[in-house]
Amino acid sequence: MHPAPSIILFTVLSGLGFGLLACLALGLPGLSGWMAFFGWGIGYVLATGGLAASAFHLGNPQRALLAFTQWRSSWLSREAWASVLALLVMAPCALADWLGFDWPVALRLLAAVLALLTVLATSMIYASIRAVPRWNHWTTPALFLGFALAGGALLGLQGGLAAVLLLGLGAVQIAAFGLGDRQFAARGASMESATGLTGRGAVSVFEQPHTGGNYLTREMIHVVGRRHAQKLRVIAVVCASLLPAGLVLTGGGAGLVLAIPLHMTGALAARWLFFAEAEHVVGLYYGRRG
């Protein structure tokens, strides 16, 4: 799939934002006064900024509000509703921390759950696409939630918790790469099934279906070199998980701060790969895998 910068920024920033908001709602860390104001502000900026970036990926951004109408069948619509509800329920939690009044623990827990449900709904937009076998797998929601939880704990300066979640994220990343590589072949899709000519022998492309490029060839077919992908995989795992975890465990407060930009760099590399390595079965129809 074509790795559009807007959708990469959206998924990375919104995941970090909602992960941080979930931590803050649970009192991790327990901020008060102006520290709470700035902490919650960062979470809201990341979450809403990521959602705003997604609008640039829409063909008609002015129709974004229509996404709220299809909640019965669309994970995109469910994501929209979950994000709005999460941000609304978060607001009194933020005010309570800033102004110093009590807020029920049950409502804080609800806010954190809604934040994570937003991230889950985002992941299911991709995991529900059967035509992209690499995405249509349990590792997709595990990755999105892993990045949100690890990144949120890191931004919330929760050293021990962040280290554990970062190492867990690294394991999920490695599993997603290995299992994802086998999903296309395991699905059994072929040129014969793509063209509906099964049972007639081997089928090959004689002439391309179109004389020029179109939406499908631009957005659904993207080929990334194997050597290039392997290097980015190493960067993604090392920068998003291993090095930040090491800095958190050995570098004290300074290491915790340095781990944040390093983790974000790895998250961007991992999310670029998430899209670039996704193979849509329509590529078979055009005689191309990728």
The 8 nearest C-alpha neighbors of each residue, nearest first, counted from 0:
[[1, 219, 221, 275, 274, 220, 277, 218],
 [0, 2, 218, 221, 3, 275, 219, 274],
 [3, 1, 274, 275, 271, 0, 4, 7],
 [2, 4, 5, 6, 1, 7, 56, 274],
 [5, 3, 7, 6, 8, 2, 271, 9],
 [6, 4, 8, 7, 52, 3, 53, 56],
 [5, 7, 9, 8, 53, 4, 3, 10],
 [8, 6, 4, 9, 10, 5, 270, 11],
 [9, 7, 5, 11, 6, 10, 12, 4],
 [10, 8, 49, 6, 52, 53, 7, 12],
 [9, 11, 13, 7, 8, 12, 14, 6],
 [10, 12, 8, 14, 9, 13, 7, 15],
 [13, 11, 49, 15, 45, 14, 9, 8],
 [12, 14, 46, 49, 16, 15, 10, 11],
 [13, 15, 147, 11, 17, 12, 16, 10],
 [16, 14, 18, 147, 12, 150, 13, 151],
 [17, 15, 46, 45, 42, 13, 19, 18],
 [16, 18, 20, 114, 14, 19, 15, 46],
 [17, 19, 151, 147, 15, 21, 148, 16],
 [18, 151, 20, 22, 16, 17, 21, 42],
 [21, 19, 17, 23, 22, 42, 18, 24],
 [20, 22, 111, 24, 18, 19, 23, 114],
 [23, 21, 27, 19, 25, 20, 24, 26],
 [24, 22, 26, 20, 27, 25, 21, 28],
 [23, 25, 21, 107, 22, 26, 111, 20],
 [26, 24, 22, 23, 27, 107, 21, 108],
 [25, 27, 29, 23, 28, 24, 22, 30],
 [28, 26, 22, 23, 29, 25, 155, 157],
 [27, 29, 26, 30, 155, 23, 157, 22],
 [28, 30, 26, 27, 31, 23, 96, 35],
 [31, 29, 35, 28, 34, 96, 32, 26],
 [32, 30, 35, 96, 97, 34, 33, 99],
 [33, 31, 97, 35, 34, 98, 36, 96],
 [32, 34, 36, 35, 37, 97, 31, 38],
 [33, 35, 37, 36, 32, 31, 30, 38],
 [34, 36, 31, 30, 38, 97, 33, 32],
 [35, 37, 33, 34, 39, 97, 38, 40],
 [36, 38, 40, 34, 35, 39, 41, 33],
 [39, 37, 35, 40, 41, 36, 34, 42],
 [38, 40, 42, 41, 36, 37, 35, 43],
 [39, 41, 37, 43, 38, 42, 36, 44],
 [42, 40, 44, 38, 39, 43, 37, 45],
 [43, 41, 16, 39, 45, 40, 20, 44],
 [42, 44, 40, 46, 45, 41, 47, 39],
 [45, 43, 41, 47, 48, 42, 46, 40],
 [46, 44, 16, 48, 42, 12, 43, 47],
 [45, 47, 13, 16, 43, 49, 48, 44],
 [48, 46, 50, 49, 44, 45, 43, 51],
 [49, 47, 51, 45, 50, 44, 46, 52],
 [48, 50, 9, 13, 12, 52, 46, 47],
 [49, 51, 47, 53, 52, 48, 9, 13],
 [52, 50, 48, 53, 49, 54, 47, 9],
 [53, 51, 49, 9, 54, 50, 5, 55],
 [52, 54, 50, 9, 51, 55, 56, 6],
 [55, 53, 56, 57, 52, 60, 51, 63],
 [54, 56, 53, 57, 52, 5, 60, 51],
 [57, 55, 54, 53, 5, 6, 58, 52],
 [58, 56, 60, 59, 54, 55, 53, 63],
 [57, 59, 60, 56, 55, 54, 62, 61],
 [58, 60, 57, 61, 62, 63, 54, 55],
 [61, 59, 57, 62, 63, 54, 58, 55],
 [62, 60, 59, 63, 64, 54, 57, 65],
 [61, 63, 60, 64, 65, 59, 66, 57],
 [62, 64, 65, 60, 61, 66, 54, 59],
 [65, 63, 66, 62, 67, 61, 68, 60],
 [64, 66, 67, 63, 68, 62, 69, 76],
 [67, 65, 76, 64, 68, 63, 69, 75],
 [66, 68, 76, 65, 69, 64, 79, 70],
 [67, 69, 66, 65, 70, 76, 64, 71],
 [70, 68, 71, 76, 73, 67, 72, 66],
 [69, 71, 76, 77, 73, 72, 68, 67],
 [72, 70, 69, 73, 77, 76, 68, 74],
 [71, 73, 70, 69, 74, 76, 77, 75],
 [74, 72, 75, 76, 70, 69, 71, 77],
 [73, 75, 77, 124, 76, 120, 78, 123],
 [76, 74, 78, 73, 77, 124, 79, 66],
 [75, 77, 70, 66, 67, 79, 73, 78],
 [78, 76, 74, 70, 80, 79, 75, 81],
 [77, 79, 120, 75, 81, 76, 117, 80],
 [78, 80, 76, 82, 77, 81, 67, 75],
 [81, 79, 77, 83, 82, 78, 84, 76],
 [80, 82, 117, 78, 84, 83, 79, 85],
 [83, 81, 85, 79, 117, 80, 84, 78],
 [84, 82, 86, 80, 85, 81, 87, 79],
 [85, 83, 87, 81, 82, 86, 88, 80],
 [84, 86, 113, 82, 88, 114, 83, 87],
 [87, 85, 89, 83, 84, 88, 82, 90],
 [86, 88, 84, 90, 89, 85, 83, 91],
 [87, 89, 85, 110, 90, 86, 84, 91],
 [88, 90, 86, 92, 87, 110, 91, 85],
 [89, 91, 93, 87, 92, 88, 94, 86],
 [92, 90, 94, 93, 89, 95, 88, 102],
 [93, 91, 95, 89, 90, 94, 96, 24],
 [92, 94, 90, 96, 91, 95, 97, 39],
 [93, 95, 91, 97, 96, 92, 98, 90],
 [96, 94, 100, 92, 99, 98, 93, 97],
 [97, 95, 31, 99, 93, 94, 98, 35],
 [96, 98, 32, 94, 35, 31, 36, 95],
 [99, 97, 95, 96, 94, 100, 32, 31],
 [100, 98, 96, 95, 97, 31, 101, 32],
 [99, 101, 95, 98, 102, 96, 94, 97],
 [102, 100, 95, 103, 99, 96, 92, 104],
 [101, 103, 95, 104, 92, 100, 106, 107],
 [104, 102, 105, 106, 107, 101, 108, 92],
 [103, 105, 107, 106, 108, 102, 25, 109],
 [106, 104, 108, 103, 107, 109, 102, 110],
 [107, 105, 109, 108, 104, 103, 110, 102],
 [108, 106, 104, 110, 24, 109, 105, 25],
 [107, 109, 105, 111, 106, 110, 104, 112],
 [110, 108, 106, 112, 107, 111, 113, 105],
 [109, 111, 107, 113, 108, 112, 89, 88],
 [110, 112, 21, 114, 108, 109, 113, 24],
 [111, 113, 109, 115, 114, 110, 116, 108],
 [114, 112, 116, 85, 110, 115, 111, 109],
 [115, 113, 111, 117, 17, 85, 112, 116],
 [114, 116, 118, 112, 117, 113, 119, 111],
 [117, 115, 119, 113, 118, 114, 120, 112],
 [118, 116, 81, 120, 114, 115, 78, 82],
 [117, 119, 121, 115, 116, 120, 14, 122],
 [118, 120, 116, 122, 121, 117, 140, 115],
 [121, 119, 78, 123, 117, 122, 118, 74],
 [122, 120, 118, 119, 124, 123, 78, 117],
 [121, 123, 140, 119, 120, 124, 125, 143],
 [122, 124, 126, 120, 125, 121, 127, 119],
 [125, 123, 74, 122, 121, 127, 126, 75],
 [124, 126, 123, 127, 128, 122, 134, 135],
 [125, 127, 135, 123, 134, 128, 124, 139],
 [128, 126, 125, 123, 135, 124, 129, 134],
 [129, 127, 130, 125, 126, 131, 135, 134],
 [128, 130, 131, 135, 132, 127, 126, 134],
 [129, 131, 128, 280, 279, 132, 281, 135],
 [130, 132, 279, 129, 133, 134, 278, 128],
 [133, 131, 135, 183, 182, 134, 129, 130],
 [134, 132, 179, 182, 131, 135, 277, 136],
 [135, 133, 126, 132, 136, 131, 139, 125],
 [134, 136, 126, 132, 129, 133, 127, 128],
 [135, 137, 134, 138, 139, 126, 133, 132],
 [138, 136, 139, 140, 141, 135, 126, 134],
 [137, 139, 141, 136, 175, 140, 142, 171],
 [138, 140, 142, 141, 137, 134, 126, 136],
 [141, 139, 122, 143, 142, 138, 119, 144],
 [142, 140, 138, 144, 139, 143, 145, 137],
 [143, 141, 145, 139, 140, 144, 138, 146],
 [144, 142, 140, 146, 145, 141, 122, 147],
 [143, 145, 147, 141, 146, 142, 148, 140],
 [146, 144, 142, 148, 168, 143, 147, 141],
 [145, 147, 149, 143, 144, 148, 150, 142],
 [148, 146, 18, 14, 144, 15, 150, 145],
 [149, 147, 151, 18, 145, 150, 146, 144],
 [150, 148, 164, 152, 146, 165, 151, 161],
 [149, 151, 153, 147, 15, 152, 148, 146],
 [150, 152, 19, 18, 148, 154, 153, 149],
 [153, 151, 155, 161, 149, 157, 150, 154],
 [152, 154, 150, 156, 161, 155, 151, 157],
 [155, 153, 151, 156, 152, 150, 19, 259],
 [154, 156, 152, 153, 157, 151, 28, 19],
 [157, 155, 153, 154, 158, 152, 255, 28],
 [158, 156, 152, 155, 161, 160, 153, 159],
 [159, 157, 161, 160, 156, 247, 162, 255],
 [160, 158, 162, 161, 157, 163, 248, 247],
 [159, 161, 163, 162, 157, 158, 164, 152],
 [160, 162, 152, 164, 158, 153, 159, 163],
 [163, 161, 244, 165, 159, 160, 164, 158],
 [162, 164, 160, 166, 165, 161, 167, 159],
 [165, 163, 149, 167, 161, 166, 162, 168],
 [166, 164, 240, 168, 162, 149, 167, 163],
 [167, 165, 169, 168, 163, 164, 240, 162],
 [166, 168, 164, 170, 165, 169, 163, 171],
 [169, 167, 165, 171, 166, 145, 170, 164],
 [168, 170, 166, 172, 240, 167, 171, 236],
 [169, 171, 167, 173, 168, 172, 174, 166],
 [170, 172, 168, 174, 169, 173, 175, 167],
 [173, 171, 169, 175, 174, 170, 168, 176],
 [172, 174, 176, 170, 175, 171, 177, 169],
 [173, 175, 171, 177, 172, 176, 178, 170],
 [176, 174, 172, 178, 173, 179, 138, 177],
 [175, 177, 179, 173, 174, 178, 172, 180],
 [176, 178, 174, 179, 180, 175, 173, 181],
 [179, 177, 175, 180, 181, 176, 174, 182],
 [178, 180, 133, 176, 182, 181, 175, 177],
 [179, 181, 178, 177, 182, 176, 183, 133],
 [182, 180, 179, 178, 184, 183, 185, 177],
 [181, 183, 185, 179, 132, 133, 184, 180],
 [184, 182, 186, 132, 185, 181, 133, 187],
 [183, 185, 186, 187, 182, 181, 188, 180],
 [186, 184, 182, 187, 183, 181, 188, 132],
 [185, 187, 183, 184, 188, 182, 132, 181],
 [188, 186, 185, 184, 189, 183, 192, 182],
 [189, 187, 186, 192, 184, 280, 193, 183],
 [190, 188, 192, 191, 193, 187, 283, 280],
 [189, 191, 193, 283, 192, 194, 202, 284],
 [190, 192, 197, 196, 189, 194, 193, 202],
 [191, 193, 195, 189, 194, 190, 197, 188],
 [194, 192, 190, 191, 284, 195, 189, 283],
 [193, 195, 191, 196, 192, 190, 284, 197],
 [194, 196, 192, 193, 197, 191, 190, 198],
 [197, 195, 191, 194, 199, 192, 198, 202],
 [198, 196, 191, 199, 195, 192, 200, 194],
 [197, 199, 200, 196, 191, 201, 195, 192],
 [200, 198, 197, 196, 201, 202, 191, 195],
 [199, 201, 198, 202, 197, 191, 196, 203],
 [200, 202, 203, 199, 191, 190, 197, 198],
 [201, 203, 191, 190, 200, 204, 196, 199],
 [204, 202, 205, 201, 190, 286, 191, 206],
 [203, 205, 206, 286, 207, 202, 285, 284],
 [206, 204, 203, 207, 202, 286, 208, 285],
 [207, 205, 204, 208, 209, 285, 210, 203],
 [206, 208, 209, 285, 204, 210, 205, 286],
 [209, 207, 206, 285, 210, 284, 211, 204],
 [210, 208, 207, 211, 212, 213, 206, 285],
 [209, 211, 207, 208, 212, 206, 213, 216],
 [212, 210, 209, 213, 207, 208, 216, 214],
 [211, 213, 216, 217, 209, 214, 210, 215],
 [214, 212, 216, 215, 217, 211, 209, 218],
 [213, 215, 217, 216, 218, 212, 219, 220],
 [216, 214, 219, 218, 217, 213, 220, 281],
 [215, 217, 220, 213, 214, 219, 218, 212],
 [216, 218, 214, 215, 213, 219, 220, 212],
 [219, 217, 1, 215, 216, 0, 214, 220],
 [220, 218, 0, 215, 216, 279, 217, 1],
 [221, 219, 289, 216, 0, 218, 282, 217],
 [220, 222, 289, 0, 1, 275, 219, 223],
 [223, 221, 289, 224, 220, 275, 276, 288],
 [222, 224, 225, 275, 221, 228, 276, 227],
 [223, 225, 227, 226, 228, 222, 229, 276],
 [224, 226, 228, 227, 229, 223, 230, 222],
 [227, 225, 229, 228, 224, 230, 223, 231],
 [228, 226, 224, 230, 225, 229, 231, 223],
 [227, 229, 225, 231, 226, 230, 224, 232],
 [230, 228, 232, 226, 231, 227, 225, 233],
 [231, 229, 233, 227, 232, 228, 234, 226],
 [230, 232, 234, 228, 233, 229, 235, 227],
 [233, 231, 235, 229, 230, 234, 228, 236],
 [232, 234, 230, 236, 231, 235, 237, 229],
 [235, 233, 231, 237, 232, 238, 236, 265],
 [234, 236, 265, 269, 232, 268, 233, 238],
 [237, 235, 233, 239, 240, 234, 169, 238],
 [236, 238, 241, 234, 240, 242, 235, 239],
 [239, 237, 265, 235, 262, 261, 242, 234],
 [240, 238, 265, 262, 236, 266, 235, 237],
 [241, 239, 165, 169, 236, 237, 243, 238],
 [240, 242, 237, 244, 243, 245, 238, 166],
 [241, 243, 245, 244, 238, 237, 240, 246],
 [244, 242, 258, 246, 245, 241, 240, 247],
 [245, 243, 162, 247, 241, 242, 246, 165],
 [244, 246, 242, 248, 243, 247, 249, 241],
 [247, 245, 254, 250, 243, 249, 244, 248],
 [246, 248, 255, 244, 254, 245, 250, 249],
 [247, 249, 245, 246, 250, 244, 162, 251],
 [250, 248, 246, 247, 251, 245, 254, 244],
 [249, 251, 254, 246, 247, 253, 248, 252],
 [250, 252, 254, 253, 249, 247, 255, 248],
 [251, 253, 255, 254, 256, 250, 247, 156],
 [254, 252, 256, 255, 251, 250, 257, 246],
 [255, 253, 250, 246, 257, 251, 247, 256],
 [254, 256, 247, 252, 258, 253, 257, 246],
 [255, 257, 253, 258, 254, 259, 252, 156],
 [258, 256, 254, 259, 255, 253, 260, 261],
 [257, 259, 243, 261, 255, 256, 260, 262],
 [258, 260, 262, 261, 257, 256, 263, 153],
 [261, 259, 263, 262, 258, 264, 257, 256],
 [260, 262, 258, 264, 259, 263, 238, 265],
 [261, 263, 239, 265, 259, 260, 264, 238],
 [262, 264, 266, 260, 265, 261, 267, 259],
 [265, 263, 261, 267, 262, 266, 260, 268],
 [264, 266, 239, 235, 238, 268, 262, 263],
 [265, 267, 263, 269, 264, 268, 239, 262],
 [266, 268, 270, 264, 265, 269, 271, 263],
 [269, 267, 265, 271, 235, 266, 270, 272],
 [270, 268, 235, 266, 272, 271, 267, 265],
 [269, 271, 273, 267, 272, 268, 266, 7],
 [272, 270, 268, 273, 269, 274, 2, 275],
 [271, 273, 275, 269, 270, 274, 276, 268],
 [274, 272, 270, 271, 275, 276, 269, 277],
 [273, 275, 2, 0, 277, 272, 271, 276],
 [274, 276, 272, 0, 2, 277, 273, 1],
 [277, 275, 272, 274, 273, 278, 223, 0],
 [278, 276, 274, 0, 275, 133, 273, 131],
 [277, 279, 289, 131, 276, 0, 280, 288],
 [280, 278, 131, 281, 130, 282, 219, 277],
 [279, 281, 282, 130, 283, 278, 131, 188],
 [282, 280, 283, 284, 279, 285, 193, 219],
 [283, 281, 287, 288, 280, 285, 284, 279],
 [284, 282, 286, 190, 281, 285, 287, 280],
 [285, 283, 281, 282, 286, 193, 190, 194],
 [286, 284, 282, 283, 287, 207, 281, 208],
 [285, 287, 283, 284, 204, 282, 288, 203],
 [288, 286, 282, 283, 285, 289, 284, 220],
 [287, 289, 282, 283, 278, 286, 220, 222],
 [288, 278, 222, 221, 220, 282, 287, 279]]
